[in-house]
Amino acid sequence: MALIIFWEGHDSSDHLDWTRAELARSASLKPSTSSIPLGPPVSPMDRIKIEANARDMPYQSLIKPWLAEDVARQQR
């Protein structure tokens, strides 16, 4: 997920020379009959950052009330 977050704030042209890009051709591939997960597992911190981003708030601001809630729940 960190890679996605990186590319949200950066332009690929800063890292690649697209003027030298070439068209790639694939062999005649048959459609897959089943799907397989290819993404790496998302760390808990990445999930928190995704949730905070969905709420349009800093992840630290999301973590603080969650921690306070958990501590209060543990004290009951």
DSSP file (Angstrom, degrees, kcal/mol; ACC not computed):
  #  RESIDUE AA STRUCTURE BP1 BP2  ACC     N-H-->O    O-->H-N    N-H-->O    O-->H-N    TCO  KAPPA ALPHA  PHI   PSI    X-CA   Y-CA   Z-CA
    1    1 A M     >        0   0    0      0, 0.0     4,-2.4     0, 0.0     5,-0.2   0.000 360.0 360.0 360.0 -30.6    0.0    0.0    0.0
    2    2 A A  H  >  +     0   0    0      1,-0.2     4,-2.4     2,-0.2     5,-0.1   0.860 360.0  56.2 -59.3 -33.6    2.9    2.3    0.7
    3    3 A L  H  > S+     0   0    0      2,-0.2     4,-2.2     1,-0.2    -1,-0.2   0.906 106.8  48.7 -64.4 -41.5    3.7    2.1   -3.1
    4    4 A I  H  > S+     0   0    0      1,-0.2     4,-1.5     2,-0.2    -2,-0.2   0.921 110.8  50.2 -64.2 -43.7    0.2    3.4   -3.9
    5    5 A I  H  X S+     0   0    0     -4,-2.4     4,-0.8     1,-0.2    -2,-0.2   0.900 109.2  53.2 -61.5 -40.2    0.5    6.2   -1.4
    6    6 A F  H >< S+     0   0    0     -4,-2.4     3,-1.1     1,-0.2     4,-0.4   0.944 109.4  47.0 -58.4 -49.5    3.9    7.1   -2.9
    7    7 A W  H 3< S+     0   0    0     -4,-2.2     3,-0.4     1,-0.3    -1,-0.2   0.704 100.0  68.1 -71.8 -18.7    2.4    7.4   -6.5
    8    8 A E  H 3< S+     0   0    0     -4,-1.5    -1,-0.3     1,-0.2    -2,-0.2   0.817 111.8  33.4 -65.4 -28.3   -0.5    9.4   -5.2
    9    9 A G  S << S+     0   0    0     -3,-1.1     2,-0.3    -4,-0.8    -1,-0.2   0.353 114.9  63.2-109.2   5.4    1.9   12.2   -4.5
   10   10 A H  S    S-     0   0    0     -3,-0.4     2,-0.5    -4,-0.4     3,-0.0  -0.943  71.2-128.4-133.1 152.2    4.5   11.7   -7.3
   11   11 A D    >   -     0   0    0     -2,-0.3     3,-1.8     1,-0.1     4,-0.3  -0.849  15.6-139.6 -98.8 131.8    4.5   11.9  -11.1
   12   12 A S  G >> S+     0   0    0     -2,-0.5     4,-2.0     1,-0.3     3,-1.9   0.776  99.1  70.2 -62.5 -25.7    6.0    8.9  -12.9
   13   13 A S  G 34 S+     0   0    0      1,-0.3    -1,-0.3     2,-0.2     5,-0.1   0.705  89.4  63.3 -67.4 -16.5    7.7   11.1  -15.4
   14   14 A D  G <4 S+     0   0    0     -3,-1.8    -1,-0.3     1,-0.1    -2,-0.2   0.667 117.0  28.2 -74.2 -16.2   10.1   12.2  -12.5
   15   15 A H  T <4 S+     0   0    0     -3,-1.9     2,-0.3    -4,-0.3    -2,-0.2   0.563 120.2  48.9-121.3 -16.5   11.3    8.6  -12.4
   16   16 A L     <  -     0   0    0     -4,-2.0     2,-1.0     5,-0.0    -1,-0.2  -0.949  69.0-132.2-129.9 147.9   10.9    7.2  -15.9
   17   17 A D    >   -     0   0    0     -2,-0.3     3,-1.7     1,-0.2     4,-0.1  -0.800  24.6-178.0 -97.7  92.4   11.8    8.4  -19.3
   18   18 A W  G >  S+     0   0    0     -2,-1.0     3,-1.2     1,-0.3    -1,-0.2   0.664  73.4  73.1 -68.4 -16.1    8.5    7.8  -21.2
   19   19 A T  G 3  S+     0   0    0      1,-0.2    -1,-0.3    -3,-0.1    -2,-0.0   0.720  99.3  47.7 -69.9 -18.4   10.0    9.0  -24.5
   20   20 A R  G <  S+     0   0    0     -3,-1.7    -1,-0.2     2,-0.1    -2,-0.2   0.336  85.5 122.7-101.0   5.5   12.0    5.7  -24.6
   21   21 A A    <   -     0   0    0     -3,-1.2     2,-0.3    -4,-0.1    -3,-0.0  -0.379  46.3-155.8 -69.2 146.1    9.0    3.5  -23.8
   22   22 A E        -     0   0    0     -2,-0.1     2,-0.3     0, 0.0    -2,-0.1  -0.916  24.0-102.4-122.9 150.1    8.1    0.8  -26.3
   23   23 A L        -     0   0    0     -2,-0.3     2,-0.4     1,-0.0     0, 0.0  -0.534  37.3-146.6 -69.3 130.1    4.9   -1.0  -26.9
   24   24 A A        -     0   0    0     -2,-0.3     2,-0.4     0, 0.0    -1,-0.0  -0.819   7.6-156.7-101.5 139.8    4.9   -4.5  -25.4
   25   25 A R        -     0   0    0     -2,-0.4     2,-0.3     0, 0.0    -2,-0.0  -0.949   6.0-148.8-116.5 135.7    3.1   -7.4  -27.0
   26   26 A S        -     0   0    0     -2,-0.4     3,-0.1     1,-0.1     0, 0.0  -0.696  24.7-106.1 -98.1 153.6    2.0  -10.4  -25.1
   27   27 A A        -     0   0    0     -2,-0.3     2,-1.1     1,-0.2    -1,-0.1  -0.233  59.9 -71.3 -65.1 166.8    1.7  -13.9  -26.5
   28   28 A S        -     0   0    0      1,-0.0     2,-0.4     2,-0.0    -1,-0.2  -0.492  65.2-167.6 -65.6 100.8   -1.8  -15.2  -27.2
   29   29 A L        -     0   0    0     -2,-1.1     3,-0.0    -3,-0.1    -3,-0.0  -0.734  14.8-134.4 -97.1 140.8   -3.0  -15.6  -23.6
   30   30 A K        -     0   0    0     -2,-0.4    -1,-0.0     1,-0.1    -2,-0.0  -0.684  34.8 -97.4 -88.9 145.6   -6.1  -17.5  -22.7
   31   31 A P        -     0   0    0      0, 0.0     2,-0.1     0, 0.0    -1,-0.1  -0.321  42.6-110.2 -61.4 143.8   -8.5  -15.9  -20.2
   32   32 A S        -     0   0    0      1,-0.1     3,-0.1    -3,-0.0    -3,-0.0  -0.446  14.9-151.4 -73.5 147.1   -8.1  -17.2  -16.7
   33   33 A T  S    S+     0   0    0      1,-0.1     2,-0.3    -2,-0.1    -1,-0.1   0.576  79.8  28.4 -95.1 -11.5  -10.8  -19.4  -15.3
   34   34 A S  S    S-     0   0    0      2,-0.0     2,-0.3     0, 0.0    -1,-0.1  -0.986  77.3-121.6-145.5 156.5  -10.2  -18.3  -11.7
   35   35 A S        -     0   0    0     -2,-0.3    -2,-0.0    -3,-0.1     0, 0.0  -0.705  20.7-164.5 -98.3 150.8   -8.8  -15.3   -9.9
   36   36 A I        -     0   0    0     -2,-0.3     2,-0.4     0, 0.0    -2,-0.0  -0.989  27.4-110.8-131.1 142.7   -5.8  -15.4   -7.6
   37   37 A P        +     0   0    0      0, 0.0    -2,-0.0     0, 0.0     0, 0.0  -0.578  36.5 170.5 -73.9 128.6   -4.8  -12.7   -5.1
   38   38 A L        +     0   0    0     -2,-0.4     0, 0.0     2,-0.1     0, 0.0   0.607  42.6  99.8-111.6 -18.0   -1.6  -11.0   -6.2
   39   39 A G  S    S-     0   0    0      1,-0.1     3,-0.1     3,-0.0     0, 0.0  -0.384  76.1-112.2 -74.0 147.8   -1.3   -8.1   -3.8
   40   40 A P        -     0   0    0      0, 0.0    -1,-0.1     0, 0.0    -2,-0.1  -0.378  48.0 -84.1 -69.8 157.1    1.0   -8.2   -0.7
   41   41 A P        -     0   0    0      0, 0.0     2,-0.5     0, 0.0     0, 0.0  -0.330  44.6-120.8 -62.7 145.0   -0.7   -8.3    2.7
   42   42 A V        -     0   0    0     -3,-0.1    -3,-0.0   -41,-0.1     5,-0.0  -0.760  24.5-129.6 -91.1 128.7   -1.7   -4.9    4.0
   43   43 A S     >  -     0   0    0     -2,-0.5     4,-2.2     1,-0.1     5,-0.2  -0.331  22.9-110.6 -72.5 157.6   -0.1   -4.1    7.3
   44   44 A P  H  > S+     0   0    0      0, 0.0     4,-2.2     0, 0.0     5,-0.2   0.887 120.0  52.9 -55.8 -38.7   -2.3   -2.8   10.2
   45   45 A M  H  > S+     0   0    0      1,-0.2     4,-2.4     2,-0.2     5,-0.2   0.902 107.5  50.8 -65.8 -39.2   -0.7    0.7    9.9
   46   46 A D  H  > S+     0   0    0      2,-0.2     4,-2.3     1,-0.2    -1,-0.2   0.897 109.5  51.0 -63.7 -39.0   -1.5    0.8    6.1
   47   47 A R  H  X S+     0   0    0     -4,-2.2     4,-2.4     2,-0.2    -2,-0.2   0.895 109.8  50.0 -64.9 -39.1   -5.1   -0.2    6.9
   48   48 A I  H  X S+     0   0    0     -4,-2.2     4,-2.7     2,-0.2    -2,-0.2   0.918 111.0  49.2 -63.8 -42.8   -5.3    2.6    9.4
   49   49 A K  H  X S+     0   0    0     -4,-2.4     4,-2.4     2,-0.2    -2,-0.2   0.876 110.7  50.2 -65.0 -37.4   -3.9    5.1    6.9
   50   50 A I  H  X S+     0   0    0     -4,-2.3     4,-2.2     2,-0.2    -1,-0.2   0.927 112.1  47.5 -64.8 -44.8   -6.4    3.9    4.3
   51   51 A E  H  X S+     0   0    0     -4,-2.4     4,-1.3     2,-0.2    -2,-0.2   0.910 112.8  48.7 -62.9 -42.8   -9.3    4.4    6.8
   52   52 A A  H  <>S+     0   0    0     -4,-2.7     5,-2.1     1,-0.2     4,-0.4   0.904 110.0  51.9 -63.8 -41.2   -8.0    7.8    7.8
   53   53 A N  H ><5S+     0   0    0     -4,-2.4     3,-1.1     1,-0.2    -1,-0.2   0.896 106.4  53.7 -62.5 -39.9   -7.7    8.8    4.1
   54   54 A A  H 3<5S+     0   0    0     -4,-2.2    -1,-0.2     1,-0.3    -2,-0.2   0.818 112.5  44.6 -63.7 -29.7  -11.3    7.7    3.5
   55   55 A R  T 3<5S-     0   0    0     -4,-1.3    -1,-0.3    -3,-0.2    -2,-0.2   0.409 113.1-123.2 -92.3   0.6  -12.3   10.0    6.4
   56   56 A D  T < 5S+     0   0    0     -3,-1.1    -3,-0.2    -4,-0.4    -2,-0.1   0.936  72.1 113.8  56.7  51.5  -10.1   12.8    5.1
   57   57 A M  S   <S-     0   0    0     -5,-2.1    -1,-0.2    -6,-0.1    -2,-0.2  -0.981  75.7 -88.2-145.8 156.1   -8.1   13.1    8.3
   58   58 A P     >  -     0   0    0      0, 0.0     4,-1.0     0, 0.0     3,-0.5  -0.368  36.6-125.6 -63.1 144.7   -4.6   12.5    9.5
   59   59 A Y  H  > S+     0   0    0      1,-0.2     4,-2.2     2,-0.2     3,-0.3   0.826 109.4  59.0 -64.7 -30.4   -4.1    8.9   10.7
   60   60 A Q  H  > S+     0   0    0      1,-0.2     4,-2.0     2,-0.2    -1,-0.2   0.884 102.6  53.9 -64.0 -36.8   -2.7   10.1   14.0
   61   61 A S  H  4 S+     0   0    0     -3,-0.5    -1,-0.2     1,-0.2    -2,-0.2   0.770 110.5  47.0 -68.7 -24.8   -6.0   11.9   14.6
   62   62 A L  H  X S+     0   0    0     -4,-1.0     4,-1.2    -3,-0.3    -2,-0.2   0.853 110.2  51.9 -81.0 -37.8   -7.9    8.6   14.0
   63   63 A I  H  X S+     0   0    0     -4,-2.2     4,-2.7     1,-0.2     5,-0.2   0.888  99.3  64.4 -67.5 -40.5   -5.6    6.5   16.2
   64   64 A K  H  X S+     0   0    0     -4,-2.0     4,-2.4     1,-0.2     5,-0.2   0.919 106.0  40.1 -55.5 -52.8   -5.9    8.7   19.3
   65   65 A P  H  > S+     0   0    0      0, 0.0     4,-2.6     0, 0.0    -1,-0.2   0.871 114.1  55.2 -67.4 -32.2   -9.7    8.3   19.9
   66   66 A W  H  X S+     0   0    0     -4,-1.2     4,-2.2     2,-0.2    -2,-0.2   0.926 110.9  45.0 -62.6 -43.2   -9.4    4.6   19.1
   67   67 A L  H  X S+     0   0    0     -4,-2.7     4,-2.6     2,-0.2     5,-0.2   0.922 113.1  49.8 -66.1 -43.7   -6.7    4.1   21.7
   68   68 A A  H  X S+     0   0    0     -4,-2.4     4,-2.4    -5,-0.2    -2,-0.2   0.903 111.2  50.4 -61.3 -41.2   -8.6    6.1   24.3
   69   69 A E  H  X S+     0   0    0     -4,-2.6     4,-2.3     2,-0.2    -1,-0.2   0.910 111.1  48.3 -61.7 -43.9  -11.8    4.1   23.6
   70   70 A D  H  X S+     0   0    0     -4,-2.2     4,-2.3     2,-0.2    -2,-0.2   0.906 111.1  49.4 -65.9 -42.2   -9.8    0.8   24.0
   71   71 A V  H  X S+     0   0    0     -4,-2.6     4,-1.6     2,-0.2    -1,-0.2   0.923 112.0  48.9 -63.0 -44.2   -8.2    1.9   27.3
   72   72 A A  H  X S+     0   0    0     -4,-2.4     4,-0.7     1,-0.2    -2,-0.2   0.897 111.4  49.9 -62.2 -40.7  -11.6    3.0   28.6
   73   73 A R  H >< S+     0   0    0     -4,-2.3     3,-0.7     1,-0.2    -1,-0.2   0.886 109.5  51.5 -65.0 -39.6  -13.1   -0.4   27.6
   74   74 A Q  H 3< S+     0   0    0     -4,-2.3    -1,-0.2     1,-0.2    -2,-0.2   0.807 106.0  55.7 -67.4 -29.6  -10.3   -2.2   29.3
   75   75 A Q  H 3<        0   0    0     -4,-1.6    -1,-0.2     1,-0.2    -2,-0.2   0.660 360.0 360.0 -79.1 -15.6  -10.8   -0.3   32.5
   76   76 A R    <<        0   0    0     -4,-0.7    -1,-0.2    -3,-0.7    -2,-0.1   0.488 360.0 360.0 -75.1 360.0  -14.5   -1.3   32.8
